[in-house]
Structures are given as C-alpha cells and as structure tokens.
Amino acid sequence: MDSAPIQPVPELPSEPDTETSNISAEPAPAKAGRLGKGALRGMVEDYLTEHADEHFSPNAIGKALNRSAGAVNNALEKLVADGYAIKTHNAPKRFAAKRDEPAN
C-alpha cells in the first residue's frame, strides 16, 4: 500500500470564465422541426385565411412559414381537393383562400 498523504483537490470557480470561453451565450437559431400529421396543412390554411385577398405560390408560403415549398405545395393541393382553397393560376402555380359565396 502507498502511504503518501492525500492532497486536497483545488476548488473550482463557482461561475464559468466567460472571457475565455468559446461558447456563445446566444442560443443557436431554431430549425423548423417535424410537424404532426396535418399540422402543415393547418398552418397553410391559416396563412391563406389571414391573407384572404391575395394569392401565393407554394414557394412564397414556404418562405413565410419556414417550410419546404414542396411540402407546402402538397398541403395546398390537399386544401384545394378538400374545398378550402382554390388554384388561381396553373403556371406558375398560385393559390388563394376559397371565399364563401354570398347568400342570396
């Protein structure tokens, strides 16, 4: 057995030294995470409803919602099929919220 005396461990500082740290105090920008089933369709529908008098390309909505233009296009096509949106132009694709017909 070793009979050397035990040396105390030096105390660590209670707060990190921020001047020499390479870690940024600001959080990293959040990436768009995966959405639940039908969530993007709801976001796209809400966007169209909020901008009812305008028409948009899938790319424009994708940029506004920080989502893929392809995924937004799929959601828009589903909204058209379900009667919640209309396709205003085929080439280039443009979509708008479907307006309710005025009552007679």
Secondary structure as a PSIPRED ss2 file (coil, helix, strand):
# PSIPRED VFORMAT (PSIPRED V4.0)

   1 M C   1.000  0.000  0.000
   2 D C   1.000  0.000  0.000
   3 S C   1.000  0.000  0.000
   4 A C   1.000  0.000  0.000
   5 P C   1.000  0.000  0.000
   6 I C   1.000  0.000  0.000
   7 Q C   1.000  0.000  0.000
   8 P C   1.000  0.000  0.000
   9 V C   1.000  0.000  0.000
  10 P C   1.000  0.000  0.000
  11 E C   1.000  0.000  0.000
  12 L C   1.000  0.000  0.000
  13 P C   1.000  0.000  0.000
  14 S C   1.000  0.000  0.000
  15 E C   1.000  0.000  0.000
  16 P C   1.000  0.000  0.000
  17 D C   1.000  0.000  0.000
  18 T C   1.000  0.000  0.000
  19 E C   1.000  0.000  0.000
  20 T C   1.000  0.000  0.000
  21 S C   1.000  0.000  0.000
  22 N C   1.000  0.000  0.000
  23 I C   1.000  0.000  0.000
  24 S C   1.000  0.000  0.000
  25 A C   1.000  0.000  0.000
  26 E C   1.000  0.000  0.000
  27 P C   1.000  0.000  0.000
  28 A C   1.000  0.000  0.000
  29 P C   1.000  0.000  0.000
  30 A C   1.000  0.000  0.000
  31 K C   1.000  0.000  0.000
  32 A C   1.000  0.000  0.000
  33 G C   1.000  0.000  0.000
  34 R C   1.000  0.000  0.000
  35 L C   1.000  0.000  0.000
  36 G C   1.000  0.000  0.000
  37 K C   1.000  0.000  0.000
  38 G C   1.000  0.000  0.000
  39 A H   0.000  1.000  0.000
  40 L H   0.000  1.000  0.000
  41 R H   0.000  1.000  0.000
  42 G H   0.000  1.000  0.000
  43 M H   0.000  1.000  0.000
  44 V H   0.000  1.000  0.000
  45 E H   0.000  1.000  0.000
  46 D H   0.000  1.000  0.000
  47 Y H   0.000  1.000  0.000
  48 L H   0.000  1.000  0.000
  49 T H   0.000  1.000  0.000
  50 E H   0.000  1.000  0.000
  51 H C   1.000  0.000  0.000
  52 A C   1.000  0.000  0.000
  53 D C   1.000  0.000  0.000
  54 E C   1.000  0.000  0.000
  55 H C   1.000  0.000  0.000
  56 F E   0.000  0.000  1.000
  57 S C   1.000  0.000  0.000
  58 P H   0.000  1.000  0.000
  59 N H   0.000  1.000  0.000
  60 A H   0.000  1.000  0.000
  61 I H   0.000  1.000  0.000
  62 G H   0.000  1.000  0.000
  63 K H   0.000  1.000  0.000
  64 A H   0.000  1.000  0.000
  65 L H   0.000  1.000  0.000
  66 N C   1.000  0.000  0.000
  67 R C   1.000  0.000  0.000
  68 S C   1.000  0.000  0.000
  69 A H   0.000  1.000  0.000
  70 G H   0.000  1.000  0.000
  71 A H   0.000  1.000  0.000
  72 V H   0.000  1.000  0.000
  73 N H   0.000  1.000  0.000
  74 N H   0.000  1.000  0.000
  75 A H   0.000  1.000  0.000
  76 L H   0.000  1.000  0.000
  77 E H   0.000  1.000  0.000
  78 K H   0.000  1.000  0.000
  79 L H   0.000  1.000  0.000
  80 V H   0.000  1.000  0.000
  81 A H   0.000  1.000  0.000
  82 D C   1.000  0.000  0.000
  83 G C   1.000  0.000  0.000
  84 Y C   1.000  0.000  0.000
  85 A E   0.000  0.000  1.000
  86 I E   0.000  0.000  1.000
  87 K E   0.000  0.000  1.000
  88 T E   0.000  0.000  1.000
  89 H E   0.000  0.000  1.000
  90 N C   1.000  0.000  0.000
  91 A C   1.000  0.000  0.000
  92 P C   1.000  0.000  0.000
  93 K C   1.000  0.000  0.000
  94 R E   0.000  0.000  1.000
  95 F E   0.000  0.000  1.000
  96 A E   0.000  0.000  1.000
  97 A E   0.000  0.000  1.000
  98 K C   1.000  0.000  0.000
  99 R C   1.000  0.000  0.000
 100 D C   1.000  0.000  0.000
 101 E C   1.000  0.000  0.000
 102 P C   1.000  0.000  0.000
 103 A C   1.000  0.000  0.000
 104 N C   1.000  0.000  0.000
